[in-house]
Amino acid sequence: MEESLRRINEVVQKATLQARGSSLRRRKKRDPTRPSAKWVAPARVGREQGTALAIVLSTIGCAHARSDSGGCTMCSYLLDGVQEKPTSEQIVNQFKFAMAKLETKTAPLSVKIYTSGSFLDDEEIPAEARSKILRIIAEDERIREVVLESRPEYVNASILSDIRALLGDRAIEIGMGLESANDTVRTVCINKNFDLKMFTDALKTAKNFNIGMRAYVLLKPPLLTERDALLDAISTVQEARALGATTVSLNPVNVQKDTLVEKLWTRGNYRPPWLWSVVEVLREASSASDEWMKIVCDPVAGGKKRGAHNCGKCDNDIVEAIRQFSLSQDPALLQNLTCDCINQWEHVLKHEDISLVVHR
């Protein structure tokens, strides 16, 4: 069995690497003093409703995506990066430019820093730039929460000690793509290139500095049926809670350019998850959730053909209910949602696995 999985993973890595090569060739020339993206949105900050600034810093991109492993099967965020490594000063200027969006906002504020890779990777974000960015945050008393995205291999006591010292008693989370609690799913379907132990070790290290873990859970990676994906996401949320994650961010797969997922999708071999599956995972998660673990979801391209979608008639209402639930954490918002297409979704859950066996 292990040999079979290894061979499958080799095939997946090769296909992912080919798609990654396409994205590298299509990278646009960017101003290294401007972030790839920035946006402000309502958010739950602690137990209050506040405002979150999300920043995607323009860097050379994820080391895993740049490696011979090819990166993750569903991710094209490498396109957000630049070909030449920005200087520390340029990266800090990107951050300052994005922070201007908070000038008129009132507390409580949350700042989420993404890099299309790892904020804690010195190759992407030099220590000097990271320190200056955190000092800017520390000077703003409105900011109550900070989320820093990273893969587990860059989480260590030295870096976390510095982060805690600079940010004081603010709520801090490390956002990390657990994706699936199943090592086989994470390795073969997602090509994540780390195991559950690495995630758990990073979580424990963060906990030593009173830093939380925001676990990203992927709904419907390629090669899974709707039912298998639904069950995998539910069990992953349960595992994240048991491990001590402070937030679970449910991320339904959206079809991004130059990825293995897009190749499968264009050939009719992949469909993004149903919004009903998203709702079901959130219902299950909220019914068993402790007050200290937050559950959020903001479906990218929700209601569109490349994102989680239903029949087209109910999509906007379902997506809005999901977003309002994320703000309020009120599970009642997920009840009484209905549409005729729920019958089709239930049919898919019941018969898709059998259909694949019969027709292949």
CORTA-V425680 format. One record per pair of residues at least 24 apart in sequence whose C-alpha atoms are under 8 Angstrom apart, sorted by sequence separation. I is the first residue (numbers start at 1). J is the second residue. If there is no record, write none. Layout:
BEGIN
I:J, I:J
END
This chain:
BEGIN
34:58, 57:81, 58:82, 60:84, 146:170, 148:172, 150:174, 152:176, 298:322, 60:85, 145:170, 146:171, 147:172, 148:173, 149:174, 150:175, 151:176, 215:240, 297:322, 298:323, 314:339, 32:58, 59:85, 60:86, 144:170, 145:171, 146:172, 147:173, 148:174, 149:175, 150:176, 151:177, 252:278, 297:323, 59:86, 143:170, 144:171, 145:172, 146:173, 147:174, 148:175, 149:176, 275:302, 296:323, 120:148, 138:166, 145:173, 147:175, 275:303, 298:326, 119:148, 120:149, 121:150, 134:163, 138:167, 296:325, 297:326, 119:149, 120:150, 137:167, 138:168, 215:245, 278:308, 296:326, 311:341, 118:149, 119:150, 135:166, 190:221, 213:244, 214:245, 215:246, 217:248, 219:250, 295:326, 296:327, 310:341, 59:91, 111:143, 117:149, 118:150, 131:163, 134:166, 135:167, 174:206, 189:221, 190:222, 213:245, 214:246, 215:247, 216:248, 217:249, 218:250, 219:251, 220:252, 221:253, 58:91, 109:142, 110:143, 113:146, 117:150, 118:151, 121:154, 134:167, 189:222, 212:245, 213:246, 214:247, 215:248, 216:249, 217:250, 218:251, 219:252, 220:253, 272:305, 275:308, 57:91, 91:125, 108:142, 109:143, 110:144, 111:145, 112:146, 113:147, 114:148, 115:149, 117:151, 120:154, 189:223, 212:246, 213:247, 214:248, 215:249, 216:250, 217:251, 218:252, 219:253, 272:306, 273:307, 274:308, 275:309, 276:310, 295:329, 81:116, 107:142, 108:143, 109:144, 110:145, 111:146, 112:147, 113:148, 114:149, 120:155, 131:166, 189:224, 212:247, 214:249, 216:251, 218:253, 272:307, 273:308, 274:309, 275:310, 294:329, 58:94, 80:116, 106:142, 107:143, 108:144, 109:145, 110:146, 111:147, 112:148, 113:149, 118:154, 179:215, 272:308, 273:309, 274:310, 57:94, 88:125, 92:129, 107:144, 110:147, 112:149, 174:211, 176:213, 178:215, 179:216, 180:217, 272:309, 57:95, 78:116, 88:126, 91:129, 95:133, 172:210, 173:211, 174:212, 175:213, 176:214, 177:215, 178:216, 179:217, 180:218, 77:116, 78:117, 85:124, 120:159, 172:211, 173:212, 174:213, 175:214, 176:215, 177:216, 178:217, 179:218, 222:261, 55:95, 88:128, 89:129, 92:132, 171:211, 172:212, 173:213, 174:214, 175:215, 176:216, 177:217, 178:218, 179:219, 275:315, 88:129, 92:133, 171:212, 173:214, 175:216, 203:244, 152:194, 203:245, 55:98, 200:243, 275:318, 279:322, 286:329, 36:80, 275:319, 287:331, 20:65, 36:81, 153:198, 164:209, 248:293, 250:295, 286:331, 53:99, 152:198, 156:202, 160:206, 246:292, 247:293, 248:294, 249:295, 250:296, 251:297, 254:300, 152:199, 155:202, 164:211, 223:270, 226:273, 230:277, 234:281, 238:285, 246:293, 247:294, 248:295, 249:296, 250:297, 251:298, 252:299, 254:301, 53:101, 157:205, 161:209, 222:270, 226:274, 233:281, 237:285, 241:289, 245:293, 246:294, 247:295, 248:296, 249:297, 250:298, 251:299, 252:300, 283:331, 53:102, 153:202, 156:205, 157:206, 160:209, 247:296, 20:70, 32:82, 152:202, 155:205, 156:206, 182:232, 230:280, 234:284, 256:306, 17:68, 20:71, 28:79, 155:206, 181:232, 226:277, 230:281, 234:285, 255:306, 283:334, 17:69, 18:70, 27:79, 30:82, 180:232, 220:272, 241:293, 254:306, 255:307, 17:70, 23:76, 26:79, 27:80, 29:82, 62:115, 180:233, 220:273, 254:307, 16:70, 17:71, 24:78, 27:81, 28:82, 29:83, 32:86, 51:105, 61:115, 62:116, 63:117, 181:235, 182:236, 219:273, 253:307, 254:308, 14:69, 16:71, 23:78, 24:79, 27:82, 51:106, 61:116, 62:117, 181:236, 252:307, 253:308, 279:334, 13:69, 14:70, 16:72, 20:76, 23:79, 27:83, 34:90, 51:107, 53:109, 55:111, 57:113, 59:115, 61:117, 62:118, 180:236, 252:308, 13:70, 16:73, 33:90, 50:107, 51:108, 52:109, 53:110, 54:111, 55:112, 56:113, 57:114, 58:115, 59:116, 179:236, 32:90, 33:91, 50:108, 51:109, 52:110, 53:111, 54:112, 55:113, 56:114, 57:115, 58:116, 181:239, 32:91, 33:92, 34:93, 35:94, 49:108, 50:109, 51:110, 52:111, 53:112, 54:113, 55:114, 56:115, 57:116, 181:240, 219:278, 33:93, 34:94, 35:95, 38:98, 48:108, 50:110, 52:112, 54:114, 55:115, 56:116, 12:73, 33:94, 34:95, 40:101, 32:94, 35:97, 39:101, 40:102, 62:124, 34:97, 35:98, 45:108, 61:124, 45:109, 60:124, 45:110, 59:124, 59:125, 276:342, 43:110, 276:345, 274:345, 173:246, 45:144, 46:145, 45:145, 73:189, 74:190, 73:190, 72:190, 73:191, 72:191, 71:191, 72:192, 71:192, 227:348, 69:191, 226:348, 227:349, 226:349, 227:350, 69:193, 227:352, 226:352, 227:353, 225:352, 225:353, 64:193, 74:221, 74:222, 73:222, 12:188, 12:189, 9:187, 13:191, 5:184, 9:188, 12:191, 74:253, 8:188, 74:254, 76:256, 74:255, 75:256, 76:257, 9:191, 74:256, 76:258, 5:188, 76:259, 75:259, 74:259, 73:259, 74:260, 73:260, 74:261, 73:261, 74:262, 23:257, 23:258, 22:258, 20:258, 19:258, 20:259, 19:259, 19:260, 16:259, 16:260, 15:260, 49:327, 49:328, 44:326, 43:326, 44:327, 43:327, 44:328, 42:327
END
